[in-house]
């Protein structure tokens, strides 16, 4: 039995689908059982929370392996980076060791750092440290931006392009990204569960091409078949706006933490997936047609900080 945390999330759904298709027995840890309809039939649902050790002890009973995906990329109330990303991982490891779990594959982020000045990446690094010294057979898979239907990053940028012919671009437009298809992330996570040669390794993965911020905006405009001009806005000017947005709306289009990460290198080697997993990841170009479903009304809502459920339902 394999337990998947974050099972109804962007990556989690694909991981569960791949495990089930491969004939594995899967248990999904879920805070909200009503979302179980998002998962394929045959999945065992365990109500629980990575912050509730008692629920974890029950959910892990009878489990051999864990795919740990549960994390937050923005802080909402008590769901902070420290509590969910770090303490939640510690709780999973404690329950796993108590139950005799043999193996864990843990998702993390390219650029995870020991620098506490970047709290999100710091929380990821602290979690990695706990996983590495857990005593379990473990593999850590780091990736940065995932793309695919229901993603946040490309959909949010597409909402800007859809609404504004003069598109604001944070910074000088030279920040580099390496988007990877969510299906390819799931494939790497599931493959890691089977591979003894990957035990004890932390692997950075990314897509087959680097993009600057400007190049991504151009690709999105091309996909939407619109013409745009770009206005570069200094990061220092965006920080106050991000602070206000975080305080006022549930899903701000930009956060202070995201602004910090624009200054960092969050890329892997271009051949990282092929080298470690022996397949070629799919490119962004030609695989983001899902952004065309964003209407003008959707774009307005998204730029005001309200994400339509049919675009991203989490």
Secondary structure, DSSP 4 states (H G I P E B T S, - for coil): -EEEETTTSTTHHHHHHHHHHTT--EEEEES-GGGGGGSPTTPEEEE--TT-HHHHHHHTTT-SEEEE----SS-BTTB-IIIIIIIHHHHHHHHHHHHT--EEEEEEETT--S-TTSHHHHHHHHHHHHHHTSSSEEEEEEE--EESTT-SHHHHHHHHHHH-SEEEEETTS--EE--EEHHHHHHHHHHHHH-GGGTT-EEE---S--EEHHHHHHHHHHHHT---EEEEE-HHHHHHHHHHHHHH-TT-SS-HHHHHHTTS-----TTHHHHHHSSPPPPSTTS-GGGGG--HHHHHHHHTT---TTT---
